[in-house]
Amino acid sequence: MHAKTVLIALLSILPAACATQRVTVSPSEPHGIVLVKQSNIPQNIFPVILTRIDGRNLPNTLADAGNLPIAGLGGSLPTSRGAFWLAPGKHQLRVMPVFSEHANALHGVSRRRHQPGNLSVEIEEGKRYLIGAKLEGPTFNDWQPIVFAVTDIKGYKKPEKL
């Protein structure tokens, strides 16, 4: 009976502990924005799905990449979220590439899941970071996650300190 009481007590504080360890911040706090979905991507750069920030899995990004629309497997993106507000400072990002059917034919890629890539980004307040997968060789095994553009956030105003 004592073990059951301890277990219930631990389970009751778990949500509160998890809530204090946020990965993203509110737009009303100092922030930069990481974008993984954009329409104008340069040639040989492909979209990515952000699956982890600072070692923490993101909800609804399907860390099990088996359902990703990569390498001709079909399906849909596991999350509609393409923008992430992060506090200024260094962050570790883990991404999965999303290669298109057209690119698959050009590069002769096999129909398989690709390994995730890790990227370290120094986020500055008021900046927007566009993240993608860059091909660095003749096959889709030769890719790296990159920041392919950094721009100012239009209309960004530094939040007032309380």
Accessible surface in RSA format (square Angstrom, percent):
REM  Atomic radii and reference values for relative SASA: ProtOr
REM  Chains: A
REM  Algorithm: Lee & Richards
REM  Probe-radius: 1.40
REM  Slices: 20
REM RES _ NUM      All-atoms   Total-Side   Main-Chain    Non-polar    All polar
REM                ABS   REL    ABS   REL    ABS   REL    ABS   REL    ABS   REL
RES MET A   1   184.15  95.4 136.59  90.4  47.56 113.2 122.34 104.0  61.81  81.9
RES HIS A   2   145.77  79.7 136.66  95.0   9.11  23.3 101.28 104.4  44.50  51.8
RES ALA A   3    78.85  72.5  68.11 105.1  10.74  24.4  72.76 102.5   6.10  16.2
RES LYS A   4   125.82  61.4 119.89  73.6   5.93  14.1  68.87  62.0  56.95  60.7
RES THR A   5    79.49  56.5  76.61  77.7   2.88   6.9  63.30  85.0  16.19  24.5
RES VAL A   6    66.42  43.7  64.10  58.0   2.32   5.6  66.42  57.7   0.00   0.0
RES LEU A   7    98.08  54.6  96.69  69.2   1.39   3.5  97.90  68.8   0.18   0.5
RES ILE A   8   101.60  57.8  99.92  74.4   1.68   4.0 100.85  72.6   0.75   2.0
RES ALA A   9    54.21  49.8  47.72  73.6   6.49  14.8  53.58  75.5   0.63   1.7
RES LEU A  10   100.34  55.9  96.65  69.1   3.69   9.3  96.99  68.1   3.35   9.0
RES LEU A  11   101.09  56.3  92.43  66.1   8.66  21.8  92.68  65.1   8.40  22.6
RES SER A  12    78.13  66.0  48.03  64.1  30.09  69.3  47.35 100.8  30.77  43.1
RES ILE A  13   106.49  60.6 104.78  78.1   1.70   4.1 105.81  76.2   0.68   1.8
RES LEU A  14    96.89  54.0  95.32  68.2   1.58   4.0  96.89  68.0   0.00   0.0
RES PRO A  15    88.14  64.2  76.99  70.2  11.15  40.5  83.98  69.3   4.16  25.9
RES ALA A  16    64.19  59.0  54.47  84.1   9.73  22.1  62.45  87.9   1.74   4.6
RES ALA A  17    50.06  46.0  41.19  63.6   8.87  20.2  49.32  69.5   0.74   2.0
RES CYS A  18    64.99  49.2  57.51  64.1   7.47  17.6  21.66  54.9  43.32  46.7
RES ALA A  19    70.27  64.6  47.92  73.9  22.35  50.8  60.60  85.3   9.66  25.6
RES THR A  20   113.28  80.6  79.09  80.2  34.19  81.5  74.94 100.7  38.34  58.0
RES GLN A  21   109.51  61.2 101.44  74.1   8.07  19.2  31.84  67.8  77.67  58.9
RES ARG A  22   146.47  61.5 112.32  57.3  34.15  81.3  57.99  79.3  88.48  53.6
RES VAL A  23    31.16  20.5  14.45  13.1  16.72  40.3  18.92  16.4  12.25  33.2
RES THR A  24    30.48  21.7  27.83  28.2   2.65   6.3   2.69   3.6  27.79  42.0
RES VAL A  25    25.84  17.0  16.98  15.4   8.87  21.4  18.98  16.5   6.86  18.6
RES SER A  26    40.11  33.9  34.09  45.5   6.02  13.9  27.35  58.2  12.76  17.9
RES PRO A  27    83.90  61.1  71.94  65.6  11.96  43.5  72.27  59.7  11.62  72.2
RES SER A  28    84.99  71.8  63.85  85.2  21.14  48.7  54.89 116.9  30.10  42.2
RES GLU A  29    54.50  31.3  53.30  40.3   1.20   2.9  25.94  50.2  28.55  23.3
RES PRO A  30    61.55  44.9  60.03  54.7   1.52   5.5  60.03  49.6   1.52   9.4
RES HIS A  31     9.47   5.2   9.47   6.6   0.00   0.0   5.55   5.7   3.92   4.6
RES GLY A  32     0.00   0.0   0.00   N/A   0.00   0.0   0.00   0.0   0.00   0.0
RES ILE A  33    18.54  10.6  18.54  13.8   0.00   0.0  18.54  13.4   0.00   0.0
RES VAL A  34     0.00   0.0   0.00   0.0   0.00   0.0   0.00   0.0   0.00   0.0
RES LEU A  35    27.84  15.5  27.84  19.9   0.00   0.0  27.84  19.6   0.00   0.0
RES VAL A  36     2.24   1.5   2.24   2.0   0.00   0.0   2.24   1.9   0.00   0.0
RES LYS A  37    64.17  31.3  46.53  28.6  17.63  42.0  42.97  38.7  21.20  22.6
RES GLN A  38    39.08  21.9  14.34  10.5  24.75  58.9  24.83  52.9  14.25  10.8
RES SER A  39   108.90  92.0  69.92  93.3  38.98  89.8  53.27 113.4  55.63  77.9
RES ASN A  40   134.54  92.8 113.93 110.1  20.61  49.6  38.11  91.7  96.43  93.2
RES ILE A  41    42.72  24.3  15.48  11.5  27.25  65.7  16.27  11.7  26.45  71.8
RES PRO A  42    67.07  48.9  52.40  47.8  14.67  53.3  64.89  53.6   2.19  13.6
RES GLN A  43   165.61  92.6 134.84  98.5  30.77  73.3  53.34 113.5 112.28  85.2
RES ASN A  44    69.87  48.2  64.88  62.7   4.99  12.0   6.33  15.2  63.54  61.4
RES ILE A  45    17.23   9.8   9.63   7.2   7.60  18.3   9.63   6.9   7.60  20.6
RES PHE A  46    24.90  12.5  24.90  15.4   0.00   0.0  24.90  15.1   0.00   0.0
RES PRO A  47    46.72  34.0  46.71  42.6   0.00   0.0  46.72  38.6   0.00   0.0
RES VAL A  48     1.65   1.1   0.00   0.0   1.65   4.0   0.00   0.0   1.65   4.5
RES ILE A  49     2.99   1.7   1.91   1.4   1.08   2.6   2.99   2.2   0.00   0.0
RES LEU A  50     1.57   0.9   0.03   0.0   1.54   3.9   0.03   0.0   1.54   4.2
RES THR A  51     5.93   4.2   5.92   6.0   0.00   0.0   3.51   4.7   2.42   3.7
RES ARG A  52    83.26  35.0  83.26  42.4   0.00   0.0   5.73   7.8  77.53  47.0
RES ILE A  53     0.00   0.0   0.00   0.0   0.00   0.0   0.00   0.0   0.00   0.0
RES ASP A  54    67.35  47.2  44.49  44.3  22.86  54.1  31.27  73.6  36.08  36.0
RES GLY A  55    61.46  75.8   0.00   N/A  61.46  75.8  31.30  85.9  30.17  67.6
RES ARG A  56    90.85  38.1  86.87  44.3   3.98   9.5  41.16  56.2  49.69  30.1
RES ASN A  57    87.97  60.7  66.60  64.4  21.37  51.5  20.68  49.8  67.29  65.0
RES LEU A  58    11.78   6.6   5.47   3.9   6.31  15.9   5.75   4.0   6.03  16.2
RES PRO A  59   104.02  75.8  83.59  76.2  20.44  74.3  95.82  79.1   8.20  51.0
RES ASN A  60   118.65  81.8  97.86  94.6  20.79  50.1  26.25  63.2  92.40  89.3
RES THR A  61     2.18   1.6   2.17   2.2   0.02   0.0   2.16   2.9   0.02   0.0
RES LEU A  62    59.84  33.3  50.33  36.0   9.51  23.9  56.65  39.8   3.19   8.6
RES ALA A  63    59.35  54.6  32.20  49.7  27.15  61.8  33.30  46.9  26.05  69.0
RES ASP A  64    92.03  64.5  80.42  80.0  11.61  27.4  39.34  92.6  52.69  52.5
RES ALA A  65     2.97   2.7   2.92   4.5   0.05   0.1   2.92   4.1   0.05   0.1
RES GLY A  66    37.24  45.9   0.00   N/A  37.24  45.9  21.41  58.7  15.84  35.5
RES ASN A  67    96.99  66.9  88.03  85.1   8.97  21.6  23.59  56.8  73.40  70.9
RES LEU A  68     0.24   0.1   0.09   0.1   0.15   0.4   0.09   0.1   0.15   0.4
RES PRO A  69    29.84  21.7  20.95  19.1   8.89  32.3  20.95  17.3   8.89  55.2
RES ILE A  70     0.00   0.0   0.00   0.0   0.00   0.0   0.00   0.0   0.00   0.0
RES ALA A  71     0.63   0.6   0.00   0.0   0.63   1.4   0.18   0.3   0.44   1.2
RES GLY A  72    11.45  14.1   0.00   N/A  11.45  14.1   2.26   6.2   9.19  20.6
RES LEU A  73    83.32  46.4  51.53  36.9  31.79  79.9  55.29  38.8  28.03  75.4
RES GLY A  74    39.33  48.5   0.00   N/A  39.33  48.5  35.71  98.0   3.61   8.1
RES GLY A  75    70.85  87.4   0.00   N/A  70.85  87.4  34.83  95.6  36.03  80.7
RES SER A  76    86.84  73.4  73.43  98.0  13.40  30.9  47.42 101.0  39.42  55.2
RES LEU A  77    74.04  41.2  54.52  39.0  19.51  49.1  54.52  38.3  19.51  52.5
RES PRO A  78    33.56  24.5   2.74   2.5  30.82 112.0  14.08  11.6  19.48 121.1
RES THR A  79    19.78  14.1  11.75  11.9   8.03  19.1  10.75  14.4   9.03  13.7
RES SER A  80   111.13  93.9  82.28 109.8  28.84  66.4  50.83 108.2  60.29  84.5
RES ARG A  81    97.79  41.1  89.79  45.8   8.01  19.1  47.67  65.2  50.12  30.4
RES GLY A  82    11.63  14.3   0.00   N/A  11.63  14.3   6.04  16.6   5.59  12.5
RES ALA A  83    24.03  22.1  21.10  32.6   2.93   6.7  21.10  29.7   2.93   7.8
RES PHE A  84     2.01   1.0   2.01   1.2   0.00   0.0   2.01   1.2   0.00   0.0
RES TRP A  85    70.51  28.3  70.51  34.1   0.00   0.0  67.29  35.9   3.23   5.2
RES LEU A  86     0.00   0.0   0.00   0.0   0.00   0.0   0.00   0.0   0.00   0.0
RES ALA A  87    36.58  33.6  36.05  55.6   0.52   1.2  36.05  50.8   0.52   1.4
RES PRO A  88    58.24  42.4  37.36  34.1  20.88  75.9  37.65  31.1  20.58 127.9
RES GLY A  89    23.55  29.0   0.00   N/A  23.55  29.0  22.27  61.1   1.28   2.9
RES LYS A  90   139.44  68.0 113.45  69.6  25.99  61.9  56.20  50.6  83.24  88.7
RES HIS A  91    18.06   9.9  17.48  12.1   0.58   1.5  17.66  18.2   0.40   0.5
RES GLN A  92    86.81  48.5  85.31  62.3   1.50   3.6  49.57 105.5  37.24  28.2
RES LEU A  93     1.94   1.1   0.11   0.1   1.84   4.6   1.30   0.9   0.64   1.7
RES ARG A  94    63.62  26.7  62.94  32.1   0.68   1.6   8.60  11.8  55.01  33.3
RES VAL A  95     0.00   0.0   0.00   0.0   0.00   0.0   0.00   0.0   0.00   0.0
RES MET A  96     9.74   5.0   9.74   6.4   0.00   0.0   4.77   4.1   4.98   6.6
RES PRO A  97     0.00   0.0   0.00   0.0   0.00   0.0   0.00   0.0   0.00   0.0
RES VAL A  98    18.95  12.5  17.74  16.1   1.21   2.9  17.74  15.4   1.21   3.3
RES PHE A  99     2.06   1.0   0.07   0.0   1.99   5.2   0.07   0.0   1.99   5.7
RES SER A 100    53.61  45.3  44.15  58.9   9.46  21.8  47.20 100.5   6.41   9.0
RES GLU A 101   103.79  59.6  94.84  71.7   8.95  21.3  65.80 127.3  37.99  31.0
RES HIS A 102   131.35  71.8 121.80  84.7   9.55  24.4  91.13  93.9  40.22  46.8
RES ALA A 103     4.48   4.1   4.48   6.9   0.00   0.0   4.48   6.3   0.00   0.0
RES ASN A 104    15.71  10.8  13.16  12.7   2.55   6.1  12.36  29.8   3.35   3.2
RES ALA A 105    85.78  78.9  51.13  78.9  34.65  78.8  63.68  89.7  22.10  58.5
RES LEU A 106   124.34  69.2  90.71  64.9  33.64  84.6  94.18  66.1  30.16  81.2
RES HIS A 107    46.99  25.7  33.63  23.4  13.37  34.2  27.66  28.5  19.33  22.5
RES GLY A 108    66.61  82.1   0.00   N/A  66.61  82.1  36.22  99.4  30.39  68.1
RES VAL A 109    28.08  18.5   6.95   6.3  21.14  50.9  10.50   9.1  17.59  47.7
RES SER A 110    64.50  54.5  50.49  67.4  14.01  32.3  54.66 116.4   9.84  13.8
RES ARG A 111   169.16  71.0 142.08  72.4  27.08  64.5  51.95  71.0 117.21  71.0
RES ARG A 112    93.94  39.4  88.92  45.3   5.02  11.9  55.85  76.3  38.09  23.1
RES ARG A 113   124.31  52.2 116.54  59.4   7.77  18.5  21.60  29.5 102.71  62.2
RES HIS A 114     4.23   2.3   1.53   1.1   2.70   6.9   0.96   1.0   3.27   3.8
RES GLN A 115   132.78  74.2 130.16  95.1   2.62   6.2  54.33 115.6  78.45  59.5
RES PRO A 116    47.55  34.7  30.99  28.2  16.56  60.2  30.99  25.6  16.56 102.9
RES GLY A 117     9.44  11.6   0.00   N/A   9.44  11.6   9.44  25.9   0.00   0.0
RES ASN A 118    94.80  65.4  71.17  68.8  23.63  56.9  26.61  64.0  68.19  65.9
RES LEU A 119    28.69  16.0  25.52  18.3   3.17   8.0  28.53  20.0   0.15   0.4
RES SER A 120    54.58  46.1  29.02  38.7  25.56  58.9  28.70  61.1  25.88  36.2
RES VAL A 121     7.04   4.6   3.82   3.5   3.22   7.8   7.04   6.1   0.00   0.0
RES GLU A 122   103.40  59.4  91.25  69.0  12.14  28.9  51.36  99.3  52.04  42.5
RES ILE A 123     2.74   1.6   0.02   0.0   2.72   6.6   0.02   0.0   2.72   7.4
RES GLU A 124    99.10  56.9  96.11  72.7   3.00   7.1  26.59  51.4  72.52  59.2
RES GLU A 125    52.61  30.2  31.44  23.8  21.17  50.4  10.47  20.3  42.14  34.4
RES GLY A 126    10.23  12.6   0.00   N/A  10.23  12.6   6.14  16.9   4.08   9.1
RES LYS A 127    60.68  29.6  60.68  37.2   0.00   0.0  23.74  21.4  36.94  39.4
RES ARG A 128    82.53  34.7  82.53  42.1   0.00   0.0  10.87  14.9  71.65  43.4
RES TYR A 129    10.63   5.0  10.63   6.0   0.00   0.0   9.30   7.0   1.33   1.6
RES LEU A 130    20.43  11.4  20.43  14.6   0.00   0.0  20.43  14.3   0.00   0.0
RES ILE A 131     0.22   0.1   0.22   0.2   0.00   0.0   0.22   0.2   0.00   0.0
RES GLY A 132     0.00   0.0   0.00   N/A   0.00   0.0   0.00   0.0   0.00   0.0
RES ALA A 133     0.02   0.0   0.00   0.0   0.02   0.1   0.02   0.0   0.00   0.0
RES LYS A 134    86.09  42.0  86.09  52.8   0.00   0.0  30.18  27.2  55.91  59.6
RES LEU A 135    12.36   6.9   3.04   2.2   9.32  23.4   3.04   2.1   9.32  25.1
RES GLU A 136   106.93  61.4  66.42  50.3  40.50  96.4  31.67  61.3  75.25  61.4
RES GLY A 137    25.50  31.4   0.00   N/A  25.50  31.4  16.84  46.2   8.66  19.4
RES PRO A 138   105.42  76.8  91.56  83.5  13.86  50.4  99.90  82.5   5.52  34.3
RES THR A 139    55.00  39.1  55.00  55.8   0.00   0.0  51.36  69.0   3.64   5.5
RES PHE A 140     0.53   0.3   0.02   0.0   0.51   1.3   0.02   0.0   0.51   1.5
RES ASN A 141    97.25  67.1  68.77  66.5  28.48  68.6  26.85  64.6  70.40  68.0
RES ASP A 142    56.86  39.8  49.50  49.3   7.35  17.4  15.46  36.4  41.40  41.3
RES TRP A 143    22.12   8.9  13.13   6.4   8.98  21.1   3.61   1.9  18.51  30.0
RES GLN A 144    91.24  51.0  91.24  66.7   0.00   0.0  15.65  33.3  75.59  57.3
RES PRO A 145    11.18   8.1   5.00   4.6   6.17  22.4   5.00   4.1   6.17  38.4
RES ILE A 146    38.97  22.2  37.28  27.8   1.69   4.1  38.97  28.1   0.00   0.0
RES VAL A 147    49.31  32.4  23.95  21.7  25.35  61.1  23.95  20.8  25.35  68.8
RES PHE A 148    42.33  21.2  10.63   6.6  31.70  82.5  16.73  10.1  25.59  73.3
RES ALA A 149    33.39  30.7  23.86  36.8   9.54  21.7  33.17  46.7   0.22   0.6
RES VAL A 150    78.01  51.3  48.43  43.8  29.58  71.3  48.43  42.1  29.58  80.2
RES THR A 151    53.12  37.8  46.70  47.3   6.43  15.3  53.12  71.4   0.00   0.0
RES ASP A 152    95.17  66.7  83.05  82.7  12.12  28.7  29.86  70.3  65.31  65.1
RES ILE A 153    28.97  16.5  21.50  16.0   7.47  18.0  22.84  16.4   6.13  16.6
RES LYS A 154   198.60  96.9 169.98 104.3  28.63  68.2 120.06 108.1  78.54  83.7
RES GLY A 155    73.24  90.3   0.00   N/A  73.24  90.3  43.20 118.5  30.04  67.3
RES TYR A 156    50.67  23.7  20.08  11.4  30.59  79.6  25.18  18.9  25.50  31.4
RES LYS A 157   174.92  85.3 157.31  96.5  17.61  41.9 104.34  93.9  70.57  75.2
RES LYS A 158   154.00  75.1 133.86  82.1  20.14  48.0  81.48  73.3  72.52  77.3
RES PRO A 159    36.06  26.3  13.68  12.5  22.38  81.4  24.03  19.8  12.03  74.8
RES GLU A 160   161.05  92.5 136.08 103.0  24.97  59.5  54.68 105.8 106.37  86.8
RES LYS A 161   202.22  98.7 168.73 103.5  33.49  79.7 117.60 105.8  84.63  90.1
RES LEU A 162   221.47 123.3 148.86 106.5  72.62 182.5 177.44 124.6  44.03 118.5
END  Absolute sums over single chains surface
CHAIN  1 A     9886.0       7759.7       2126.3       5810.8       4075.2
END  Absolute sums over all chains
TOTAL          9886.0       7759.7       2126.3       5810.8       4075.2
